[in-house]
Amino acid sequence: MTIHASEAVPEEFREEVEHLREQVCALHSELIRWNLVTWTSGNISARVPGADLMVIKPSGVSYDDLAPDDMAVCDLYGRVVEGRRKPSSDTSSHAHIYRARPDVGAVAHTHSPYATAWAARGEAIPCAITAMADEFGGDIPVGPLALIGGDDIGQGVVTTLEGHRSPAVLMRGHGVFTVGADARDAVKAAVMCEDVARTVHIARQGGPLRRLPQEHIDALHHRYQNVYGQ
């Protein structure tokens, strides 16, 4: 049942909520474009700045059928505040990440094939190429096996990322969760995670991998995060 705007989102946040609904909806097409999801799996959410609210994909809706109005607005305990559709089954985990990490503005979840293969092995992706040092600042870590439905996955994501510069975590036997300052950052991290997972997997077929020296990783990460680009 749709909850009317006057009963749900405070008027001061209405414009931002509608903007985020459009942005989060549009970014789901990037998950398809980069082959990060299959059928209706995967989701993106974004925190509403200044409010204890988030915007998240609805559960089980085809990407081709998604519209901005389908995006659910929930509080940071996963309770629906406004929306015409049921939110993602991962909503409680997204909410836990936002509660535990005030610096996180968005979360993306995918089952991209190469990264998920590393997750199936329960194996971190070693930082063996400069692109990993740039984006992830080191290895991409593995989190624990956790079941969908509650906030167990979110707890695993938060705990695993403690002490890591990586915006991505491979949840054992499941898939990839990425975080970012905004939804575009979280999706970019998911795209890059799959890219390096594939490259490092291919490289390993030729023999043992050699991790980059830590001082080089640190220097590359600093340059990319603070100097590279406009």
N, C-alpha and C positions, 0 to 999 in steps of 0.2 A: 504494500500500500504506500502510495506517495505521501510524504509529509510535506505540507505546504511551507513555503519559505518563511512566512510570518511566524510559524510555530517552531522553526528550526534554526537556521543560520542567522545570527545577528546581522542586522542590516549593514553594519560597518564592515563586515567581512564578505558581503554578498558579491561585490565586484571581483575580489580575489578568488573566491570559490568558483565563480563562473569561468574566470581565466584559467584556473588550474584544471577544471573539467575539460576544457578544450585542449589544453596542452597535454594532459595525461592521456586523453583519448587518442590524440594524433600520434603520440610517441609509440603507441602499441604497434603502429604500422612498421616502425623501425625494427621491432622484434621479428616480424615476418621477413622484412627486407634482408636482415642479416642471418636468417636461418637459426634463430635462437629458440623458437617455440614450435610446437606441433599442436594442431587442432585448437583447443581452447586453453591449453596449459600456459602458465606464466602470467605475470601481472606486474603492474607499476602502480605506485602510490606516491603522493606528494603531501607534505605537511602544509597546512594553511598558516602562513607567518602571523605570529601574534595571537593565535587562537589554539586551543587544545583540540584541533580538528585535523582530519586528513581526507584526501580525495583518493579513491581507489577503484580499480576495475571491478565490474560485477562478476559473479561466479558463473562459469559455464556458458558464456555468451561468445559466439563466433566473432573473431576479429573483424570480419567483413561487415558485421552487423552493428558494431559499436558506434554509439553516438555520444556526444558530450553529456546529454541528459541521462545517459545510462550510468555514468560514474556515480558511485555512492559516496556520500559524505558521512564519515563516522567520527566519533570522539576517540581519544587516545586510549580507550579500553576496548575498542572494537564495536561499540554500540552504534547502530545506525541513527543518524541525526536527520538525514534527508536523503531520499532517493526512491526511484520507482522499481529498482531491482535489488536482489540480495547481493551483498558484497562478496568479494573473493573469500574462499575458504582459508586463505592465508592472512586474513585481516587481523586476527589477534596477534600474530607474530609481527606484522608490520607495526602495529600499535605498540607492542613491547619495545621494539627498536627505538621508536620515537620517544617513548617515556625515558628510556635509559640513556639515549644519546641526543641531547638537545642540539648538537651540532649537525645532525643529519636532517636534511630537508626533503629527501626522497629515497625510496627503496624500489629496486627492481628484482624480479625473480624469474629465472629462465631454466629451461632444461636443455640448453645447447649441447650438441652431441659430444664434442671433444672434451669440454670442461666437465660434463656429467660423467664421462668415462673415467676421468681422474677421480671424481667423487665416488664412483662405484668401486674403485680400487682403494678408496680411503687414503689417497696419496696427494700430498701437497705438490703444486707445480713449482719446480725449482727455478730461481731467477737466473736463467742461463743466457738471456738475450737482453739487449739494451732497452727494447720496448717494454719489457717487464719492469726494469729498474725505473724507467720514466713514469709509468702509470701506477705501478703497484708498490714501488719502493722496497721490493724484496720478493720472497716467495708468496704464492697465493695459498693461504692456509686451509686446512680441512677442519670442519666442525663436526660435532657428534651426530649420530643417527637420531632423528627426532620425528615423531609422528605429526601429521597434519591435523589441524582442527583447533588446538589450543595455542598457547604462546610458547610452547617448548622450542620450536624452531627459532623464534625470535631470541629466546634466551641463549641458545647455542650460537647464534650469529654474534650477539653482543659479546659473549664471553670469549669467543674465538678471536675476534678482532682486537681485543685488548692487547696493547703492546705491539700491534702491527700497523704499518702505514697503508696496507692494502685496503682498497674500498670493496674488495670482493672476498667471498668465502665460499668454499665448496662444502656443502652440507652432505655428509657421508651417505651414500646410497640414494641421494635425492637429486640435487641440482645446485644451481648457483644463486646466491643472493648478493646484490651489490648495493652500496649506499652512495649518496652524493649530496652536495650542497643543494642541488635542485634535480628535477626529474631528468633533464637532459644529461647531467653529469652521471647519474645512476645508470642510465641506459648506455652511455658511452663506456662506462666501466664494464658493463655486461658484454658489449661488443668486443672490447679489447681482451677481456678474459677468454672468450672463445677463440679469438685470433691467436693469442700466445699459447693456449692449450693445444691447438692444432699444430703450431710450429714446433713446440717443444716435443710433442709426441712424435712427429716425423723425425726430428733430429735424433731422438733416442733409438730409433730403429737402426741407426748406423753405429751405435756403440754407446758407451757410458757418457753421460753429460758432465760438463764441468761448470759449476756455478760461478758467476762473475765474482771477482773479489769485492768484499764488502765496501771498501773505500770507493771503488768505482760505482757501485750501486748507489751509495750515498750522494756522490757528486752528480751522477746522472739524474737522480730523483730531484735534487735541489734545482738543477738547471731547468728541468722540464716544468716543475711546479712554479718557479719564480722568475724565469727569464724567457722561456720559449713563448712564442706567439705574440699577440697584440695586447 
